[in-house]
Amino acid sequence: MSKAQRQPRATLDVLFRQSELEQVMLKQLLTKNWFQEIVAFLAFAYIELVRRSIRWEVRGAEHINRVWDEGLPILGIVWHGRILMALEGWKKDMDRMTALASRSAEGNMGEKLVRYYGASVVRGSSRNRKKPEKNKGGEAGYRAMCAHLSAGGCGVVTPDGPRGPRMRVSYGAIRMASETGVPILPFNWSTRRKWVLHKAWDKHCLPQFFTKGIIIWGEPIHIGKNLSSEDLEAARLLVETRMNELCRQADEAVGGEIIEPAEELRVDPKEVGK
């Protein structure tokens, strides 16, 4: 290899090393409480400014209005990639709302963010199959959320979080609804203009300012008790299908980019019922 050929390769190696260094520095910053507070405040400012600039249409409002008017408990679900504007859809009874957040830096920032709105958070996430020795507090978070719902509260979870696959429902929300008898209420939104983080696993959506937006509440989904593995999977697939139908309806209604589910399926027979 000539000196001229080696030069571009050497330059790329330097850039790659710099990129790795920046990633390490960012991960270190994300563990700092002061940095998490700054990010949470910036997210709060962005949400408040952008949501007020959007011309929103709401469909299925009768489903959520009944929850508010009658003080009913519900388990709201929203895809991980659309979590930011969930606060535009849920405008009342903040003291009754509890979100489930992972025990991670991202979860820390989410907890700090929702407290600007007076909502509460329980922490815990599913175990990482690649790191089975690490306790993510999933069972404790699950139990805390079930207790909140059983006491008449409302909760929200991202059924494809915290690691994906994108727009594929896990069993956690299904088990939670089955055990407590609280119905699942699907929620989705979209805007005509939005930034999509295509490199993120969830293709996170960030609405742009002064555009057209839509919020769609789906019909409540009631999950039976004491489900067999087959019934649990059927319920999971039903919820996933309803959610993806609403998501496509929202994207198509405003003429925005349509986000598709990941090709990888969430189903792992070994996890059914766990």
Residue pairs with C-beta under 8 A, 6 or more apart in sequence:
27 105
29 35
30 36
30 105
30 106
31 105
33 108
36 105
36 108
36 109
36 112
37 112
39 109
40 109
40 110
40 112
40 113
40 116
43 84
43 109
43 113
44 113
44 116
47 84
47 85
47 87
47 88
49 209
50 207
50 208
50 209
51 85
51 87
51 88
51 207
53 209
53 210
53 211
54 191
54 207
54 209
54 210
54 211
54 212
54 213
55 211
55 212
55 213
56 88
56 213
56 214
56 215
57 212
57 213
57 214
57 215
57 253
58 89
58 214
58 215
58 216
58 217
59 214
59 215
59 216
59 217
60 216
60 217
60 218
60 219
61 217
63 185
63 217
63 218
63 219
63 220
64 89
64 90
64 185
64 217
66 72
67 74
67 154
67 185
68 92
68 93
71 93
71 96
71 152
73 149
73 152
73 153
73 154
73 180
73 182
74 154
74 155
74 182
74 183
74 184
74 185
74 220
75 149
75 154
75 155
75 156
75 157
75 173
75 176
75 177
75 180
75 182
75 183
75 184
75 185
76 86
76 90
76 154
76 155
76 156
76 157
76 184
76 185
76 186
76 187
77 156
77 157
77 158
77 159
77 169
77 173
77 184
77 185
77 186
77 187
77 239
77 243
78 86
78 156
78 158
78 187
78 188
79 158
79 159
79 160
79 166
79 167
79 188
79 202
79 243
79 247
80 158
80 160
80 161
80 162
80 164
80 166
80 202
80 204
81 166
81 167
81 200
81 202
81 203
81 204
81 205
81 259
82 188
82 189
82 190
82 205
82 247
83 110
83 158
84 205
84 206
84 207
85 189
85 207
85 213
85 215
86 156
86 187
86 189
87 114
87 117
88 189
88 215
89 187
89 189
89 215
89 217
90 97
90 156
93 154
94 117
94 118
94 119
95 118
95 119
96 152
96 153
96 154
97 119
97 120
97 153
97 154
97 155
97 156
98 119
98 120
98 121
98 122
98 145
98 148
98 153
98 154
98 155
98 156
99 110
99 114
99 119
99 120
99 121
99 122
99 155
99 156
99 157
100 121
100 122
100 123
100 124
100 141
100 145
100 155
100 156
100 157
100 158
101 107
101 110
101 111
101 121
101 122
101 123
101 125
102 123
102 124
102 125
102 136
102 161
102 162
103 123
103 124
103 125
103 136
103 137
104 125
104 162
106 162
107 123
107 125
107 162
110 121
111 121
111 123
114 120
114 121
115 121
122 141
122 144
122 145
122 148
123 137
123 140
123 141
124 136
124 137
124 138
124 139
124 140
124 141
124 142
124 144
125 136
125 137
125 138
125 141
125 161
125 162
126 136
126 138
126 162
126 170
126 172
127 134
127 135
127 136
127 138
128 134
128 136
128 163
138 172
142 172
142 175
142 176
145 155
145 157
145 176
146 176
146 179
146 180
148 155
149 155
149 176
149 180
149 182
150 180
150 182
155 176
155 182
157 172
157 173
157 176
159 169
159 170
159 172
159 173
159 239
159 240
159 243
160 166
160 167
160 168
160 169
160 170
160 202
160 266
161 202
163 201
164 201
164 202
164 262
164 264
165 201
165 261
165 262
165 264
165 265
165 266
166 201
166 202
166 203
166 259
166 261
166 262
167 240
167 243
167 244
167 247
167 259
167 260
167 261
167 262
168 240
168 261
168 262
168 264
168 265
168 266
168 267
169 236
169 237
169 239
169 240
169 243
169 266
170 236
170 266
171 232
171 236
171 271
171 272
171 273
171 274
173 184
173 239
174 184
174 223
174 227
174 232
174 235
174 236
174 239
175 232
175 273
176 182
177 183
177 184
177 221
177 222
177 223
178 223
178 224
178 225
178 226
178 227
178 232
178 235
179 225
181 225
183 220
183 221
183 222
183 223
184 220
184 221
184 222
184 223
184 239
185 217
185 218
185 220
185 221
186 217
186 218
186 219
186 221
186 239
186 242
186 243
186 246
187 215
187 216
187 217
187 218
187 246
188 215
188 216
188 218
188 243
188 246
188 247
188 249
188 250
189 213
189 214
189 215
189 216
189 250
190 205
190 213
190 214
190 247
190 250
190 251
190 253
190 254
190 256
191 205
191 207
191 208
191 211
191 212
191 213
191 214
191 254
191 256
192 211
192 212
192 213
192 254
192 255
192 256
193 207
193 208
193 211
193 256
194 205
194 206
194 207
194 208
194 211
194 256
194 257
195 205
195 206
195 208
196 203
196 204
196 205
196 206
196 257
196 259
197 203
197 204
197 205
197 206
201 262
203 259
205 259
207 213
211 254
212 254
213 254
214 250
214 253
214 254
215 250
216 246
216 249
216 250
216 253
218 242
218 243
218 246
221 238
221 239
221 242
223 235
224 231
224 235
227 235
229 269
229 272
229 273
232 272
232 273
233 267
233 272
236 266
236 267
240 266
244 261
247 259
248 258
251 257
251 258
251 259
252 258
